[in-house]
């Protein structure tokens, strides 16, 4: 799973505060898969996340209108790519659990992947 995530990282995304571009992780997939797998597994078992992986740099990006108006900016948050990959692994595990154990009723549509949020 870690290998697949690293292989499919978008090289068009920005790097995090660690200065490591997603392209670097993608190109070093064979070297990084095992160590990252160990870190992710330990994080899962201890229920702890590396603090640096949850730190976010928020940058205001100008949309339109008067530049003096703070409402004319949107926040863009940059987190570290290994932390984003771990988030995807956790999301996959939760999604699998929910679907496999039929935790959510079939009639549930809101916020479900592949189902419309609004039924007409």
Protein Blocks (a to p, Z undefined) as FASTA:
>chain_A
ZZmmmmmpcfkbccdfkopafklmmmmmmmmmmmmmmmmmmmmmnopacfklmpccdddd
dfbdcfklmklpccdddddfklmmmmmmmmmmmmmmmmmnomacfklmghpghiafbdZZ
